């Protein structure tokens, strides 16, 4: 089963749109797990109305929110989600599960098209529990905004294990002209200016390469 790990912040209408699109387009059982900041009561109300699982906690860096979701997830396949995504393709879950079922070692990153990057980059990557068990986390727990998805892409590309399949999880981002910037986006930009995640990303290259070697060891054993 796929668990969509989905941090959200003060966007109940966006959250409702994302969650409902996931369930409407899924052909089988899926799970949504949210991370909600403890100052965000409106998202808690929305989550209860949607009847999805959620974790409430302090305001932390975005990339670690996915790890907090993971701790409450029960699936064996995990998707990096966001409240600015929209599932467009019926049966997307069966398509993803089929790719993993054909792999002996499950060391894959599977993704579709986010409406901007096509088959070149996974904005909403999906990995298996075996990948997570090997490296110890779903996402590197360091980044206030960008770079967690790049980390998974770079690791998968180094392994030759990024798999694109033709389904769409559209990224409704202001950068692509698909949404207006709001307080949550503006706060994220301010945090990125302060913490400079790109510089941090470059500095953490040795750790990223260790992830590659841990996963390659599993591939070679199988």
Secondary structure, DSSP 8 states (H G I E B T S, - for coil): -EEEEEEE-S-HHHHHHHHHHHHHH-SS-EEEEEEEETT-HHHHHHHHHHT-EEEEE----HHHHHHHHHHT---SEEEEEETTEEE-STTHHHHHHHHHHT-SS---EEEEE-SSSTTS--SS-EEEHHHHHHHS-SS-TT-SSTTHHHHHHHHHHHHT-EEEEEEEEEE--GGGTSS---HHHHHHHHHHHHH-HHHHHHHTHHHHHHHHHHHHHHHHH-
